[in-house]
Amino acid sequence: MSTPSPFPRRGAGLPPTLPKGEVMATYTTYADAQAAVDRLAKADFPVKQLSIVGNDLKSVERVTGKLTWGRVALAGAASGAWLGVFFGLLFFLFSPSGSSLPFVFAAVLIGAGFGMMFGLVSYAINRRRRDFTSTMQVIASNYQVIVDGALVNRARNLLTGQGEQAVAPVPVQAPAADPDAPETSRDPA
């Protein structure tokens, strides 16, 4: 999976379009499609001519557990503590005296307390609507590797292991003479 660059590119304002070309192969998992593109990249194939297209997208939510008051309090305290660590380290770095390390611990405790309170209040408000935790994914039923039409045969050959080697004609040898066969003479006249 690729990560978007934080730096803008030329043409970043263009609307997304479907890639043009031929379907080189169809895979059931994204990992298989990615492995095929990786094999082509290792074979020095021009990978800028490839695209992976997911078809028949589905949204899948997997329930991971039931929310309880204890879990909500613990999760809120943990996220608040991380925020406290951040502010405590800022105080530590920019304090003129070297004795600001206790401020870091105080910031962690205060952050954990506020995080716990915020988590419990938001859970109390939303409790009847959502009493479970889950993860959400968007998956495709199949993935097609699309390649420019002029390069599709080359890509298929590289994936099947034939590579780009030219097939040399096999020399045809004359049948070997049978030592037990009677000799016949040819008369040119």
N, C-alpha and C positions, 0 to 999 in steps of 0.2 A: 504494500500500500504506500502510495507516495504522500508526502507532506507538502502542503502548499508553501511557497516561498513567502517570507514576510516582505520582500521587495517587489514592487510592482513591475510588470513587464509591459512591453509595447503590446497594444491590442488587448489590454486587460478588460476594456469596456465592451468587448464584443460579446454578443450572446452565445451561449454554448450551442454547438451543432453536433450532429451525429457524424462519426468518421465515415469516410467514403473508402470503398475498396471491397475486396472479397473476403469471405469467411475462410480462414485458413484451417481452423479447428474449433470444436465446441467442447467445453469441459464442464463437469458437474460442480466443481469447487473452484473458488478463486485461487487457492494455493496451487492447483494443477495448472491453471492458465498462467499464473505468475511464474511457475517453474519452466513452462514452455518458452516464455519470453526471455527468461534468464538463460536458458540453453542457447537461444538464438543470439543473445548478446555476447555470450562467451565464444560463439563461432564467428564473431565480427560481422554479424548481420546488421544492416542499418535500422536500428530499433526505433528511430524516429518515425518510421513508416508503419509502426504497429500500434494497435489500440486494443484494450480489453473492454468489452461491452457486456454488462450484466443485463439479463433479460428477465422479465416477469418478476419485478421487485415485490417483496413482501416485507411487512413490518412485523417483527417477532419480539414480543415482550416475555421474558422469562422471569417468573416469580422466584425470588431468592430467599424470602423469609417473611415472617410476621413482625410487624412493628409493635413494640411494647414501650412502656414508659421508660424502662431501664435502658433499652437500646437507644432510644431517642436522646436521653440525657447523656449517655456515654458518647454518642456521635457528635452531639453539640459541643460537649466539653473538649473533645479532641480537635474539632475544627477551630474552636475558639482558642485553644492552646497554641495552635500553629500561628494564628494571627498575633497572639501575645508574644510568641518567639520573635516574629518579625519586628514588632514595635520595640520589644526589649533590646534586640540587637541594634536597632537604629539608635536608641538611647545610649547604648554602650559604646557604639562607634563614635558618636558625636558629643560625648560628654567630656568636659575638660579635665575631670579628675578620673583616676584609674579605679575608684571605688564604686563604680556604677554596676558591677556584676549583680548585686542584690536587686537592682531594678529589673534585670532580665527575669529573674525568678518571680518577682512581683507581677510583672507584665504577663507572664505565662499563667499565673494563678487568676489574675483578673480576667484575662482573655478566656480562660476555661469557664469561669463563672458566668460571664456574659453569653458565651456560646451555649452553655447548658440552658440558661434561662430562655434564650431566643429559640432554641430547639424545642423545648417543652411548650412554650406558648404557641408556636406554629403547629405543633402536633395537636394541641388541644383544639385549635381552630379547625384543622383539616381532618380530624380523627374519623369522623363518620364517612368521609369520602374516600379515604385511602388508608387502609390498615395493613399494608404490606410493602415490602421493598422489591424492586425489580430492576432488570437491565433491559434496555431497548436496543434492538439491532435491525438494520435493513439488510436483507439478504436477497440474492437472486437465485432463480431455479437453475440457470445455466449461464456460463460465461463464454463468449465468443471472442477469439483473437482475430481481429480484422487487420488485413495487410493490403498494401497497394497492389492492384491487379497485376502489374508487371513483375512483382517479386513473389507472388504466391507460390509458384512451383519451387523456387529456390528455397523458400522458408520451409515448405513441406519436406523437401529432400534433406535439409539440415536436421529437421526433427526426427526423420526416420533413420538417420544415421548414414545416408548415402553421401551426404556432403555435396561439394561442388566438383567432384572429380569427374573428368570426362570418361565416358565408358570407351575403353580401347577395344577395337575389334579383335576377336580371338582368332589367331592364325589357324587355318585349316590345314591339317597334316594329311599327307597321302596315306592311305591304309598300308600298314606294314605287310610285306610279302609273306605268305604262308610258306614255311620251309618244306612242308609235305606236299604242297600242290605241284602238279607237273608243270614243267616249264613250257611255255608256248613261245614260239618265235614269231615275230612279226616280219612279214615279207613286204618291203616297201614297194615292190613292183606289182 
